[in-house]
Every structure is written in C-alpha cells, then in structure tokens.
Amino acid sequence: MYRGLYKLADIGETGSQLARMFALLPYQEIDRNFTVMFFQGFLKKNETLGEALGRLVKFGWLEDTGNGYRMHPVIAESLCTKDFSEAEFQPFWERAQKCFFPKQASKDEDPRMEEIAWLVFQGISRVQGAVSDQLVALAAEAARYLELPVPMCGKIRKLEKRCAQISNETKFMVACLTETKPEQNEEYIELFREQLKKRTLSSEWMLFAISDFCNRLEQSSNYECYREICDLIFQQKDNIDYKIGYALLQTNMQMLKLNVKKVEMWVERGILMCVQWGHSQRILDFLYQKAECHMFLQEKEKLADCLEKIEQIRQIQRKRQVESEFVIWQLRGQLAAMDQNMEEAAYCMEQATDRCKMYCGEKNQMYSAMSEELARMYNAAGRREESLACHLAVRNQLLKNGYREGSMLLMVDNNMSVVYLDLGRPEEAIPYLTEALELTKENGLVGSAVAEPTWNLARVYRALGDEEKEDIYLKAAVEGFRECYPPEHPKRIAAEQRLKERQGE
C-alpha cells in the first residue's frame, strides 16, 4: 500500500532525487549541515535546498527535527523497489570525494568528519550493480578514515569485484584494508613495491599501509619480504611519513626476531619522530611494541607505565577505540599475571580475545596471538585442559595457513610443552620442543628463541630422570638466558640455580 502511495505522489524531479538520497542513507537524523554540504548538486537552476526539503516535509516524505531531517523507514523501504545505482547519486559522490584528501583533519580535530565518513560508507554499501574505480576508492578512503574492523572492510572487497576497470592504486588501497595474509599474496606485495616506487598515493596513505602491514604480520611473517619492503622504504626516506614507516617496520621485524634491545631502540626513535612531527595517532603503534618488550622481559613497573600512557592517548583519540581496547585488556591481563592473580589474568585475556575476534576476525594472526596468550593464562590458573585445547586450536590454525615463518608457531610449541610438564606428561612435550628448535634454525632465530625451548627440554629430561641430556640442555639454556635476560628475570634465576645444583655448588 505504501509503495503504491509513494509511487503515485508527484514531488518533481528534484524532490524525487532528494527523497532517494535519504532512502540510500541509514535511517537516522541527517543534520542540516550535511544536507547543505552534499545535496546541492541535485538542485536545478533557481531552486533552493531549503524550499526543496520543505516541500518533502510538507507532503510527509520527511520529518523536520529542528536540527535536520529524518525519513521514516517504511517510506525509505517504499523507495527501494528500484535498485540504487552509482550514477543516480553522482552529485553526492563528487562532493564526498572532496572531503577525503591528504592531511584531512582527524576525527578528534573535527568530530563531524566521523559522521560524514560513516554516512558515505553506508551509502556506498547500498549501491547495486556495476561500480567505478572512483567509487571503490571513495569507499576505501572512508573506511581508512574510520579505521573499520577487518570483517566490515570485506564489503569493499565485494565492491571491488563489481568494478570492471580498477586501477592498481585502488587495488592496493582495498588490499591494505582487507588482506589478512599479505605475505602470502604475491599480488599484494607487487602492488606494495609499485606504490613505493611510483608514489602515486599520498605518503600518508603509505604510512597507513606500512602500519597495517606491520600489525598484520606481527606474529608471523616472511623475513625476506620484510627486508625487501624495509629496503624500498629506506630509499624513500625524504619524507617524514616514510621515516616513521621505516621505524615501524624495523620495530616489528626485530620483535619477530625477539631482539628486544633493538626493538626498544627503534621504538624510542619512532616515538620521538611522531612527537616532533605531530603524528600523534601513530604513537600507539610504537607503544604497543614497547609494552610487548616489557611483557617479554617481565618488567612490571615499565609495563604499568606503558599501559597508563596508552590509556591516556586512548582518552584523547576517539579513533582506533576497538583496537586499543583489546590491547588494554591484554596488558591488564599481563599485569595481573605478574601479581600472580591468575584468574583475573585469564578473565582479562578472555575479554581481549573476544574484542580481537570482533576487530580482526578469527583467521587473523593477531587473533591467534591473543588466543595463544589466553592459553598461557589458563595454564597458569591451573586450567590445564582448557589451556591445552586453546594451544592446539591456535597451532592447527597456524599449520592450516602454512605458517612456519617467524616466532609464532615456535612459541605455541614451547608453551604447549609447559602444559605437558605441568600435567606430569613430560614425554609428550618432546616432539613439540624438537620442532621448536628446528624452527629456530629455519628462521635464523637466536637468543631467547633458542633458550626458552632448550630450558624446557632440560626440565623434560630432569622429569624423565635423564641427567646427561638435562645437563646438555641446561648449560645451553643458562648461556642463552644470560645473553638476553637481566639477572633478576625469574627464568634466568631458576636455570642458574639448577645449574649450581647439578655442579654441586
């Protein structure tokens, strides 16, 4: 009935176009400023926007809320019998494209921009049929501005498939937002190489791409790919965005190698550059890595200080809320674990894992990393079977994705061995620890990456009563811990004490 009624109503060409515009957008109040900014292109000569919208209000198509206009969902649905095509709303897209350009004010500096980006993205999501390269690029710009979660960015991938002629620049923008395993996607890497050489996208976009590349590959990566991208960025360091990007890559690559001292060096450099050049939104990227260093070294006070700084920035920056939220829960869990409050630690990591799943999706490496940490917390809380199940789920996902590079699979193997030791089943830990040492050789890892599984092998053979093998691995573990851990580190203390006992001191 309503469809028939509104189909018969005569509101003129401009009125019909404006009504369809409201039907395209989400069913919410659209403020007057937004209509003035984006709806002018639908007007004919001698028409005014106020009069055109006033007619729609008079005939019941729109409600005037005082601050703006709202279309009832029933009316909007009545206008959806005809598909929304890109061409129909061309004046809107043209004006929207002018909103997103390099150095655009952030959401913190201009709160209106968040609403604009959201409405633009939602409007594009409802367009049907073939789309142009420009519309896909506009969707990518809006999504980048909003820093949308990976699953939501999947809408852009579907949009890309409906674009007959898409440029390499737009392909790369879409890949940055949607590619979950970039090191396994040769096309993505080739587009990355091309953009670093051509520089047709803004350096700001490239810094986003580099940061995204780091975040996705933090737990497992192709070192050769990392080195190559680092070298290409090093050649482009005439711009501060590329300098910060280079520091980000180096920070992540050194963390993957568990070279903590170099990580801290690059973190400090990166933060200094961000402060000096006003890139406050990228300070979080470096602080996350700094926190990871303190977690790794069990430095409680430094970790607490790092968490406080992250929370302070989070209060200032409204963007990246979901991402920073799961990291904050993770750090809270680590601090609880350092206080030996393991049930609280497990609870915090459950919260972190749930939020990470929402932000990244189940197949993302960050989710695997969070799940692995949750498995460790379960074991420390005495929940052995839950821990083992969680470890195995992460390990199976890594093997399914073909990940043997980096330190992630190695850490899972090592952590699983601890659970088997705690369960009183040391012999079941041997295959995993053997694989862990094989992975250190495959990936050229040294320091703690070797010392950790070596220490656990010493513990295994001690439990099995094989003193000869225990001594071999124990000496190697102590040597490794002395290279990478401070004297007060609990594992170094435990290993050195056991070595003294074995040597009769």
N, C-alpha and C positions, 0 to 999 in steps of 0.2 A: 504494500500500500504506500509506504513512504517513498520507495523507489519511483513508483509511478507518479506520485505527487510532485516530487522534486524534479522529475524529468520534464513535467509539463510547465513548471514555473519559468517565466521569462524574465531573466535578470540581465540580459545583454551579454555581449562577448567578454567585456572586462570583468563583469560580475561572475561569469562562469569560470573564467581563468583564476580569479582570486579564490572562489569557493573551492576549486580543485586544489589550489595551493594549500589551503587549510586542511583539506582531506588528506593530502600527501604527508603532512607533518604529524607528529604524535598528538594524541588527543589531550591537549593541555592548553593553558592560557598562553597566547603569543603576545608579548608586550608590544606597545605602540612603537617603541624604538626599533624593534626588529622589523615590523611591517614597513616603517619608513626607510630602513636601510635596504631591504631586499625585495619589496613588492612594487617599487616604482616602475620597473621595466614592463609591467603588464598594462600600464595606462596608455590610452590613446591621447591624441592631441586635445588640449583644452580640458582634460579630465583631471580631477584631483583625487588623491588617495582617500582623504577623509570622506569625500562625498561617495566614492565607490563603496567603501566599507560601511558607511552609514546606511546605504540602500540595502546591503546584505543584512544589517541589523534590523532595519525596519520591516523587511519581509520574513524575518525569523530564521535566516540562514546562520547568523552569528549572534552571540551574546556579547554585549559590551560590558566588560567587567569593571570599567573605570580606568584600570591600568593597561588594558589591552583587549584582546578578543578571544573567544572560545567557541569552537564548533562542537555541537553535541555529537557523540559517537554514532548515534543512529543516523544522523544526517550525513556524517562522513562516510559511513558504510554504504549509504544510498548512492553516493557518488563514485563508488569503487567498482561499479559494474563494467566500466570501461577501464582497460589497463592504463597504468601510468607510464608514459614513455618519456625518455630523456628530453626529446625535442620540445615537448609540451611545456617544460619548465625552464627553457634555456635562459630567459632573463634572470631567473633565480640563481642558476649555476654561475653565470658570468659575474654577478655581484659577489657571490660566495667565494669565488676564486681570488678576489682581491683582498679577502680577509686573511688568507694564509700565505705569508711570504716570509723570507728570511728575516730574523730579528723581530718577529711579531711578539708583541707583549705577552708575557706568560699569564696564566690564569690568576696568579697571585696579584699581578700588577693590574689586570683588567678582568674582573670576575665575569663580565658579560661574554667574554670570548669562550668560556667553557660552555655556556648555554648555546651560543651560536654554533660551535663545533658539534655539539650533541645533536641539535636540530638538523644540521646539514647532513651528518652521518645517517641519522634515522630516515631523513627524506630520501637519500640515495638508496638506502636499503630496500625501499618500497618500489623503486623503478623496475619495470619489467622489460623484457626483450633485449635487443642489441644495445650496447653502450659504447661510448667513445673513450679513447685514451685519456682525454681531459677529465672525464667524469671519474674514471678509476683513480687517476692521480689526485683528484679533489677528495675522494673518499679516504685515500691513504694519508693525505695531509691532515684531515680532520681526526683520523684515528691516531696518528702520531701525536698530534697536539693533546689529545685526551689521554694518551698512553693507555689504550684499551688492553684488556687481558687478551692473551693469545687466542682462546676459543672464539671470542667475539670478533677478532680480526679475520676469522675464517670467512666471514661474509664478503670480505674484499677479494679473497681468493675465488669465490664463486662469481663475483662480479667480473674479475679478470677473464674468466673462461668465456664470458659473453662479449668480449671485446675482440673484434676481428683483426684490428691493426693496433697493436700495442707497442709502445716504444720501449727500448731497453731501460731507459731511466725509470719508467713506471713499473716495469717488471721488477727492477731492483727494489723500488720502494715497497711493493707488495711482498716481496721475499723477505725483506727486513722485518716486516710486521707478522709474517705467517710461518716462516720456515723454522721448524723445530729441530732439524738435524742439519744445519748448514754445512758442516764439514763433510757430510756425505752427499751433498748436492753440488755436482761439478758446475752446473749452470749458475747457481748462486755465486760460487767463488769466481767464475769467469766474469759475471756482471760486476762483482766487487772490484776485480782487477781493472775492468774497463772504466768504472766510475772514478777510481783513484787516479787513473791516467788522464781521462778526458775532463774531469771536474765539471761536468755539465749540471750536476746537482749542487746545491749550496753546501759549503763546508759545515754548516750547522746540521744539515741532513746527514752528512757523512759522519759527524761526531755521534749522532744518534745511532747510525748503522754500526759504528765501531763498538759503542757501548752495548748495543743489543747483541752483537757478535760475541762479546766477552761474556755477557750474562748467560747466553745460551750454552756456551762451551766451558763454563767454569769448572764443571765436574769431570768432563771427558772431552778430549779434543785431539785433533790431528796436529802434532807439533810442527810438522813441516808447513802446514797451512798457516799456522800462527806465525812462524818465522817469515814466511813469504809476505803475508799482509803487513807485518811489522816493517819489513824492508821497504815495501811500497809506500807506507805512510811516512817512514823516515825521509824518503826523497821529497815528500810534500810539506815538510815542516816549516814552510814560510808563513803559515797561518796558525793562530793560537788554537783553533779547533782541532787541527791535525796534531799539534804538540800534545794536547790533552789526550787525544785518541791514542797516540803512541804510548803515553804513560799508562793508560788503561790496559792496553794490550800487554805491555811488559809486566804490569802488576799481576794480571790474570795468568800469564804464561809462567811466571816464577812461582805463583801459588800452586799451579798444577804440578810443578816440579818439586813442591814442598821446600823451596829455597826461601825460607821465611825472612832472612836478613835482607835479601834483595827485594822482597815484597814490601817490607817496611820502608826501604829507601825510595821505591817508586811511588808508594802511597804518599809519602811526605812531599815529594816533588809535585805530584798531581794535585794535591790539596792546595799547595802554595800557588800553583798556576791558576786554579779555579778561583781562589780568593782574589788574586791580583787582577784577573781579567773579568771578574763578575759572572763566572759560570757557576753560581751557587747551586743550581739544580744538579750538577754533576759531582758535587762533593760527596753525596750519598754513595755513589758508585765506589769511591775510594774508601769511605768509612766502612762499608760492608767488608771490604777485603782486610782492612786494618783490624776489624773485630774478629775476622776469621783467624788472623795471625795470633791474636790474644787467646782465642779459644784453643788453638792448636798448642800453644805454649802454657796453657792453664794459668794465665796471668789475670787473676780475678779483678784486682783494682783497675787495671788498664781496660779490661773488658767492660766493667761497670761505667767507667768514664766515657768510653766509646758509645755505649748504649745511650747514655744521657745526651750526648751530642746529637745522635741520630734522632732521638725523640724531640729534641729542641728544633731541629731542622724540619721535622715532620709537622710540628705545630705551625711553623712559618709557611711551609709549602703545602698547598692543598693537593697538588698533583702527586701521583705515584703513591697514593694512600694505601692501596691494597698490597702493593709490593713491599712497602716499608712495614706494613702491619705484620706480614708473616715473618719478616726478618726480626722484628722486635720481639715477637713471641719466641723465636728461635734463641735469641740472645738471653731472654729471661730464663728459658729452659737451661741454658748453659750455666748461668749464674746460680740457679737453684741446685744444679748438679755439683757445682764447686762447693756449695754449702752442705752437700750430702743429703739434700732434701729430694730424693729421687722420685717420689710420687708426684710432687709438684713439677719436677723437671719433665716427667713423662706427660703430664697434663698440658704443659706449655708447648711441648713438641707436637702433641696431637692437634692443638689449636693452629700451630704454624703449618703443619702438613695439610690440614683442611683448607686453609686460606691459600696455600701454594697451589693446591689442586684446582681451586677456583680460578686463580690468576694464570697459571701456566698450562693446565691440562695434565692428564695422567701420563702422557708419553714424554713429557718434557724432562730433561736431565735435572733441572732444579728440583722437580718433584721427587725424583729418585734420590737425590741427595738428602732432602728433608726426611724422606721415609727411612733412609739408612740411619740418620741421626736418631729418629724415633726408635728404631730397633735397638740402638745402643742404650737409650734411656730405659726401655723396657727391661733389658738385661740387668742394668744397674739397680733397677727397682725390684729385682728378683722375679720378674715375669718372664722366665726363660723361654717357654714355648711360644709366647706371643712374639718375643724377640726373634726367635729362630724363623718363624713364619714370615715375619716382616723382612728379614735379611734375604730369605730365599726368594721372596716376591721381587725385591729390587734386583737381585742377581739374575733372575730369569728374564726380567725386562731388559737388562743391560746386554745379556747374551742374545736375546731376540733382536736387538737393534745392532748387533755386531760390534759392540764397544769393548775393545781390549786396549785402547789407547788411553793415555792419561792415568790418573791415580784412582779413579772411582772404583773399578772392579777390584783392584788391589785392596782398597780399604774394606770393601764388603767381605772379601775372602778373609782378611785379617780379623775383622770384627766378629765374623762367624766363628772363627777358631776360639775366641774368648768365650763365647756362649757354650761351645762344646766342652771347654775346660771347666767352666762353672757348673755344667751339668754332670761332671765326672765322667765324660766320654772323650778323653784326650785323643785316642787313636783316630776318631772321626775328623779331627781338626787337621791332620797331616796333609791330605790331598789339597785342601784349600790354601794352607800355608806354602806348600810346594808350588802351587800355581801363582801365589802372590810373589814369590821370589823370581819365578820365571818372567812375570810381568815387569818387574823392576829392570831386568836385563833387556827385555824387548823395547822398553820405553826409555832406557838410559837414565833411570832414576837412581839417586844416591841418598845419603843421609838417613833421615827418619823413615823414608820409604822402604829402606832395606832393614834398618834397625828394628822397626816395630814387628814385622813377621819373624825376624831372627830371634827376638826376645820371646815371642810366643812359642816358637819351636823349642827353645831352651826349657820353657815351662812344661811343654808337652812331654819331652823326654825325661824331665825330672819326675813327672807324674807316672811315667811308664817305667821308671827305675833304670833308665839307660844313662848312666853318669858320663860315659865317654862322649856321647853325642850332645848331652846337655852342656858339657864344658866347651865344646867347639862352638856351639851357637851362642852360649852365654858370653864368651870373650868377644865375639863379633858384635853382639848387641851392646855391650858396655862401650866398646870403641865407637860405635855409631851414635849412641846417646851422648857421649862426651863431645862429639863433633857438633851436634845440633840442639841439645837441650841444656839449659842452665843447671848449675849444681843442685838447686832446690827442686827441680822437676821430680815428681813422685816416681815416675818410671825409672829415671836415672838412679835415684836413691835406692830403689828396690833391686835393680840389676847389680849395682856396685856392692850392695850389702850381701847379695847371694854369691857374688864372685869372691868376696872376702871369706865367706863361709867355706866355699869349695877349696880355697887355697890355704885354709886353716889359720887365717889371721885373726 
